[in-house]
Amino acid sequence: MKKLTLSIGLVAAILSAKAQDTTCTYFYKKRVIEFNYQTSEILKDTFHYEKLFDIEVKYGDVLCLDLNDEKNRVRKVITTFFDGTTRKDILDSKDNIYYTPRGVVKVSVGRPRLAIKL
């Protein structure tokens, strides 16, 4: 019984040591709110006027991207990984949530644009 308790304690300690942090960035029209995912504490509240809004992500962390435009729109999202490679995506932005994969260090989000889907 002692060995089982000790093993469970060691596993819990290892898992908590490698825990990742999650931040969330909420886009609503031109307003951008960055907050802590677990505590809902607002970290930054700004407006998006540039072509692309850049979000720095610490290595090993996860970014929750909440795109909440009132109408059917799309946003261009450029994801930069730690090795310098990039991925460009066009994401629906009417009340959709996206999470970044591991290894992302920067996310650039474009302004909402009208898209016609066939």
PyMOL CGO cylinders between C-alpha atoms (Angstrom):
from pymol import cmd
from pymol.cgo import CYLINDER

trace = [
    CYLINDER, 0.00, 0.00, 0.00, 2.88, 2.35, 0.81, 0.3, 1, 1, 1, 1, 1, 1,
    CYLINDER, 2.88, 2.35, 0.81, 4.45, 1.75, -2.60, 0.3, 1, 1, 1, 1, 1, 1,
    CYLINDER, 4.45, 1.75, -2.60, 1.16, 2.48, -4.36, 0.3, 1, 1, 1, 1, 1, 1,
    CYLINDER, 1.16, 2.48, -4.36, 0.70, 5.75, -2.47, 0.3, 1, 1, 1, 1, 1, 1,
    CYLINDER, 0.70, 5.75, -2.47, 4.30, 6.74, -3.14, 0.3, 1, 1, 1, 1, 1, 1,
    CYLINDER, 4.30, 6.74, -3.14, 3.94, 5.92, -6.86, 0.3, 1, 1, 1, 1, 1, 1,
    CYLINDER, 3.94, 5.92, -6.86, 0.75, 7.96, -7.18, 0.3, 1, 1, 1, 1, 1, 1,
    CYLINDER, 0.75, 7.96, -7.18, 2.44, 10.88, -5.41, 0.3, 1, 1, 1, 1, 1, 1,
    CYLINDER, 2.44, 10.88, -5.41, 5.46, 10.75, -7.73, 0.3, 1, 1, 1, 1, 1, 1,
    CYLINDER, 5.46, 10.75, -7.73, 3.28, 10.59, -10.85, 0.3, 1, 1, 1, 1, 1, 1,
    CYLINDER, 3.28, 10.59, -10.85, 1.23, 13.57, -9.66, 0.3, 1, 1, 1, 1, 1, 1,
    CYLINDER, 1.23, 13.57, -9.66, 4.40, 15.57, -8.95, 0.3, 1, 1, 1, 1, 1, 1,
    CYLINDER, 4.40, 15.57, -8.95, 5.85, 14.81, -12.39, 0.3, 1, 1, 1, 1, 1, 1,
    CYLINDER, 5.85, 14.81, -12.39, 2.62, 15.70, -14.20, 0.3, 1, 1, 1, 1, 1, 1,
    CYLINDER, 2.62, 15.70, -14.20, 2.24, 19.00, -12.35, 0.3, 1, 1, 1, 1, 1, 1,
    CYLINDER, 2.24, 19.00, -12.35, 5.87, 19.91, -13.06, 0.3, 1, 1, 1, 1, 1, 1,
    CYLINDER, 5.87, 19.91, -13.06, 5.28, 19.58, -16.80, 0.3, 1, 1, 1, 1, 1, 1,
    CYLINDER, 5.28, 19.58, -16.80, 1.88, 21.31, -16.78, 0.3, 1, 1, 1, 1, 1, 1,
    CYLINDER, 1.88, 21.31, -16.78, 1.30, 23.72, -19.63, 0.3, 1, 1, 1, 1, 1, 1,
    CYLINDER, 1.30, 23.72, -19.63, -0.21, 27.14, -19.28, 0.3, 1, 1, 1, 1, 1, 1,
    CYLINDER, -0.21, 27.14, -19.28, -3.19, 28.16, -21.38, 0.3, 1, 1, 1, 1, 1, 1,
    CYLINDER, -3.19, 28.16, -21.38, -4.03, 31.74, -22.29, 0.3, 1, 1, 1, 1, 1, 1,
    CYLINDER, -4.03, 31.74, -22.29, -7.07, 32.77, -24.24, 0.3, 1, 1, 1, 1, 1, 1,
    CYLINDER, -7.07, 32.77, -24.24, -7.42, 35.63, -26.70, 0.3, 1, 1, 1, 1, 1, 1,
    CYLINDER, -7.42, 35.63, -26.70, -10.96, 36.75, -27.48, 0.3, 1, 1, 1, 1, 1, 1,
    CYLINDER, -10.96, 36.75, -27.48, -11.65, 38.63, -30.73, 0.3, 1, 1, 1, 1, 1, 1,
    CYLINDER, -11.65, 38.63, -30.73, -14.94, 40.50, -31.01, 0.3, 1, 1, 1, 1, 1, 1,
    CYLINDER, -14.94, 40.50, -31.01, -15.07, 42.78, -34.05, 0.3, 1, 1, 1, 1, 1, 1,
    CYLINDER, -15.07, 42.78, -34.05, -12.15, 45.20, -33.39, 0.3, 1, 1, 1, 1, 1, 1,
    CYLINDER, -12.15, 45.20, -33.39, -11.83, 44.48, -29.66, 0.3, 1, 1, 1, 1, 1, 1,
    CYLINDER, -11.83, 44.48, -29.66, -9.17, 42.03, -28.43, 0.3, 1, 1, 1, 1, 1, 1,
    CYLINDER, -9.17, 42.03, -28.43, -9.16, 40.70, -24.86, 0.3, 1, 1, 1, 1, 1, 1,
    CYLINDER, -9.16, 40.70, -24.86, -6.37, 38.47, -23.57, 0.3, 1, 1, 1, 1, 1, 1,
    CYLINDER, -6.37, 38.47, -23.57, -7.08, 36.52, -20.37, 0.3, 1, 1, 1, 1, 1, 1,
    CYLINDER, -7.08, 36.52, -20.37, -5.90, 33.55, -18.33, 0.3, 1, 1, 1, 1, 1, 1,
    CYLINDER, -5.90, 33.55, -18.33, -7.88, 30.46, -19.32, 0.3, 1, 1, 1, 1, 1, 1,
    CYLINDER, -7.88, 30.46, -19.32, -8.08, 28.92, -15.83, 0.3, 1, 1, 1, 1, 1, 1,
    CYLINDER, -8.08, 28.92, -15.83, -8.73, 32.04, -13.71, 0.3, 1, 1, 1, 1, 1, 1,
    CYLINDER, -8.73, 32.04, -13.71, -10.50, 34.24, -16.30, 0.3, 1, 1, 1, 1, 1, 1,
    CYLINDER, -10.50, 34.24, -16.30, -8.27, 37.14, -15.17, 0.3, 1, 1, 1, 1, 1, 1,
    CYLINDER, -8.27, 37.14, -15.17, -8.05, 39.81, -17.92, 0.3, 1, 1, 1, 1, 1, 1,
    CYLINDER, -8.05, 39.81, -17.92, -4.41, 40.38, -18.88, 0.3, 1, 1, 1, 1, 1, 1,
    CYLINDER, -4.41, 40.38, -18.88, -4.86, 42.90, -21.70, 0.3, 1, 1, 1, 1, 1, 1,
    CYLINDER, -4.86, 42.90, -21.70, -7.76, 44.71, -23.37, 0.3, 1, 1, 1, 1, 1, 1,
    CYLINDER, -7.76, 44.71, -23.37, -6.93, 46.42, -26.70, 0.3, 1, 1, 1, 1, 1, 1,
    CYLINDER, -6.93, 46.42, -26.70, -8.31, 47.18, -30.14, 0.3, 1, 1, 1, 1, 1, 1,
    CYLINDER, -8.31, 47.18, -30.14, -7.27, 45.66, -33.47, 0.3, 1, 1, 1, 1, 1, 1,
    CYLINDER, -7.27, 45.66, -33.47, -6.57, 48.33, -36.09, 0.3, 1, 1, 1, 1, 1, 1,
    CYLINDER, -6.57, 48.33, -36.09, -3.58, 46.87, -37.94, 0.3, 1, 1, 1, 1, 1, 1,
    CYLINDER, -3.58, 46.87, -37.94, -3.74, 44.33, -40.76, 0.3, 1, 1, 1, 1, 1, 1,
    CYLINDER, -3.74, 44.33, -40.76, -2.49, 41.56, -38.44, 0.3, 1, 1, 1, 1, 1, 1,
    CYLINDER, -2.49, 41.56, -38.44, -2.66, 41.30, -34.64, 0.3, 1, 1, 1, 1, 1, 1,
    CYLINDER, -2.66, 41.30, -34.64, 0.37, 39.44, -33.25, 0.3, 1, 1, 1, 1, 1, 1,
    CYLINDER, 0.37, 39.44, -33.25, 0.20, 37.22, -30.17, 0.3, 1, 1, 1, 1, 1, 1,
    CYLINDER, 0.20, 37.22, -30.17, 3.40, 35.88, -28.62, 0.3, 1, 1, 1, 1, 1, 1,
    CYLINDER, 3.40, 35.88, -28.62, 3.07, 32.37, -27.13, 0.3, 1, 1, 1, 1, 1, 1,
    CYLINDER, 3.07, 32.37, -27.13, 5.64, 31.02, -24.65, 0.3, 1, 1, 1, 1, 1, 1,
    CYLINDER, 5.64, 31.02, -24.65, 7.23, 27.78, -25.80, 0.3, 1, 1, 1, 1, 1, 1,
    CYLINDER, 7.23, 27.78, -25.80, 5.20, 24.86, -24.42, 0.3, 1, 1, 1, 1, 1, 1,
    CYLINDER, 5.20, 24.86, -24.42, 2.07, 26.93, -23.75, 0.3, 1, 1, 1, 1, 1, 1,
    CYLINDER, 2.07, 26.93, -23.75, -1.25, 26.62, -25.54, 0.3, 1, 1, 1, 1, 1, 1,
    CYLINDER, -1.25, 26.62, -25.54, -3.26, 29.52, -26.96, 0.3, 1, 1, 1, 1, 1, 1,
    CYLINDER, -3.26, 29.52, -26.96, -7.04, 29.38, -27.03, 0.3, 1, 1, 1, 1, 1, 1,
    CYLINDER, -7.04, 29.38, -27.03, -8.21, 31.61, -29.87, 0.3, 1, 1, 1, 1, 1, 1,
    CYLINDER, -8.21, 31.61, -29.87, -11.85, 32.66, -29.50, 0.3, 1, 1, 1, 1, 1, 1,
    CYLINDER, -11.85, 32.66, -29.50, -13.13, 34.31, -32.70, 0.3, 1, 1, 1, 1, 1, 1,
    CYLINDER, -13.13, 34.31, -32.70, -16.56, 35.81, -32.10, 0.3, 1, 1, 1, 1, 1, 1,
    CYLINDER, -16.56, 35.81, -32.10, -17.68, 38.06, -34.94, 0.3, 1, 1, 1, 1, 1, 1,
    CYLINDER, -17.68, 38.06, -34.94, -21.45, 38.57, -35.03, 0.3, 1, 1, 1, 1, 1, 1,
    CYLINDER, -21.45, 38.57, -35.03, -21.79, 37.76, -38.72, 0.3, 1, 1, 1, 1, 1, 1,
    CYLINDER, -21.79, 37.76, -38.72, -20.39, 35.00, -40.92, 0.3, 1, 1, 1, 1, 1, 1,
    CYLINDER, -20.39, 35.00, -40.92, -16.82, 36.12, -41.49, 0.3, 1, 1, 1, 1, 1, 1,
    CYLINDER, -16.82, 36.12, -41.49, -13.38, 34.56, -41.87, 0.3, 1, 1, 1, 1, 1, 1,
    CYLINDER, -13.38, 34.56, -41.87, -10.00, 35.59, -40.49, 0.3, 1, 1, 1, 1, 1, 1,
    CYLINDER, -10.00, 35.59, -40.49, -6.56, 34.82, -41.81, 0.3, 1, 1, 1, 1, 1, 1,
    CYLINDER, -6.56, 34.82, -41.81, -4.42, 33.21, -39.09, 0.3, 1, 1, 1, 1, 1, 1,
    CYLINDER, -4.42, 33.21, -39.09, -0.66, 32.74, -39.50, 0.3, 1, 1, 1, 1, 1, 1,
    CYLINDER, -0.66, 32.74, -39.50, 0.94, 30.33, -37.04, 0.3, 1, 1, 1, 1, 1, 1,
    CYLINDER, 0.94, 30.33, -37.04, 4.73, 30.45, -36.50, 0.3, 1, 1, 1, 1, 1, 1,
    CYLINDER, 4.73, 30.45, -36.50, 6.47, 27.45, -34.95, 0.3, 1, 1, 1, 1, 1, 1,
    CYLINDER, 6.47, 27.45, -34.95, 9.68, 27.37, -32.90, 0.3, 1, 1, 1, 1, 1, 1,
    CYLINDER, 9.68, 27.37, -32.90, 11.75, 26.18, -35.88, 0.3, 1, 1, 1, 1, 1, 1,
    CYLINDER, 11.75, 26.18, -35.88, 10.65, 29.15, -38.03, 0.3, 1, 1, 1, 1, 1, 1,
    CYLINDER, 10.65, 29.15, -38.03, 8.10, 27.34, -40.19, 0.3, 1, 1, 1, 1, 1, 1,
    CYLINDER, 8.10, 27.34, -40.19, 4.73, 28.99, -40.70, 0.3, 1, 1, 1, 1, 1, 1,
    CYLINDER, 4.73, 28.99, -40.70, 1.23, 27.79, -41.48, 0.3, 1, 1, 1, 1, 1, 1,
    CYLINDER, 1.23, 27.79, -41.48, -1.50, 29.98, -42.98, 0.3, 1, 1, 1, 1, 1, 1,
    CYLINDER, -1.50, 29.98, -42.98, -5.14, 29.17, -42.31, 0.3, 1, 1, 1, 1, 1, 1,
    CYLINDER, -5.14, 29.17, -42.31, -8.45, 30.82, -43.12, 0.3, 1, 1, 1, 1, 1, 1,
    CYLINDER, -8.45, 30.82, -43.12, -10.72, 30.25, -40.11, 0.3, 1, 1, 1, 1, 1, 1,
    CYLINDER, -10.72, 30.25, -40.11, -14.44, 30.84, -39.63, 0.3, 1, 1, 1, 1, 1, 1,
    CYLINDER, -14.44, 30.84, -39.63, -14.90, 33.59, -37.07, 0.3, 1, 1, 1, 1, 1, 1,
    CYLINDER, -14.90, 33.59, -37.07, -18.55, 33.44, -36.09, 0.3, 1, 1, 1, 1, 1, 1,
    CYLINDER, -18.55, 33.44, -36.09, -18.41, 32.10, -32.53, 0.3, 1, 1, 1, 1, 1, 1,
    CYLINDER, -18.41, 32.10, -32.53, -15.61, 29.55, -33.04, 0.3, 1, 1, 1, 1, 1, 1,
    CYLINDER, -15.61, 29.55, -33.04, -12.79, 28.49, -30.69, 0.3, 1, 1, 1, 1, 1, 1,
    CYLINDER, -12.79, 28.49, -30.69, -9.43, 27.18, -31.89, 0.3, 1, 1, 1, 1, 1, 1,
    CYLINDER, -9.43, 27.18, -31.89, -6.42, 25.85, -29.93, 0.3, 1, 1, 1, 1, 1, 1,
    CYLINDER, -6.42, 25.85, -29.93, -2.81, 26.05, -31.08, 0.3, 1, 1, 1, 1, 1, 1,
    CYLINDER, -2.81, 26.05, -31.08, -0.75, 22.88, -31.38, 0.3, 1, 1, 1, 1, 1, 1,
    CYLINDER, -0.75, 22.88, -31.38, 2.48, 22.37, -29.42, 0.3, 1, 1, 1, 1, 1, 1,
    CYLINDER, 2.48, 22.37, -29.42, 5.56, 24.24, -30.58, 0.3, 1, 1, 1, 1, 1, 1,
    CYLINDER, 5.56, 24.24, -30.58, 3.81, 27.48, -31.57, 0.3, 1, 1, 1, 1, 1, 1,
    CYLINDER, 3.81, 27.48, -31.57, 5.65, 30.68, -30.59, 0.3, 1, 1, 1, 1, 1, 1,
    CYLINDER, 5.65, 30.68, -30.59, 3.62, 33.32, -32.47, 0.3, 1, 1, 1, 1, 1, 1,
    CYLINDER, 3.62, 33.32, -32.47, 0.11, 33.66, -33.87, 0.3, 1, 1, 1, 1, 1, 1,
    CYLINDER, 0.11, 33.66, -33.87, -0.93, 36.51, -36.19, 0.3, 1, 1, 1, 1, 1, 1,
    CYLINDER, -0.93, 36.51, -36.19, -4.67, 37.11, -36.63, 0.3, 1, 1, 1, 1, 1, 1,
    CYLINDER, -4.67, 37.11, -36.63, -6.09, 39.19, -39.47, 0.3, 1, 1, 1, 1, 1, 1,
    CYLINDER, -6.09, 39.19, -39.47, -9.17, 41.41, -39.51, 0.3, 1, 1, 1, 1, 1, 1,
    CYLINDER, -9.17, 41.41, -39.51, -12.57, 39.83, -40.23, 0.3, 1, 1, 1, 1, 1, 1,
    CYLINDER, -12.57, 39.83, -40.23, -13.45, 39.54, -43.91, 0.3, 1, 1, 1, 1, 1, 1,
    CYLINDER, -13.45, 39.54, -43.91, -16.56, 38.53, -45.77, 0.3, 1, 1, 1, 1, 1, 1,
    CYLINDER, -16.56, 38.53, -45.77, -16.29, 35.12, -47.40, 0.3, 1, 1, 1, 1, 1, 1,
    CYLINDER, -16.29, 35.12, -47.40, -18.69, 33.54, -49.82, 0.3, 1, 1, 1, 1, 1, 1,
    CYLINDER, -18.69, 33.54, -49.82, -18.89, 29.77, -49.44, 0.3, 1, 1, 1, 1, 1, 1,
    CYLINDER, -18.89, 29.77, -49.44, -20.17, 27.68, -52.30, 0.3, 1, 1, 1, 1, 1, 1,
]
cmd.load_cgo(trace, "trace")
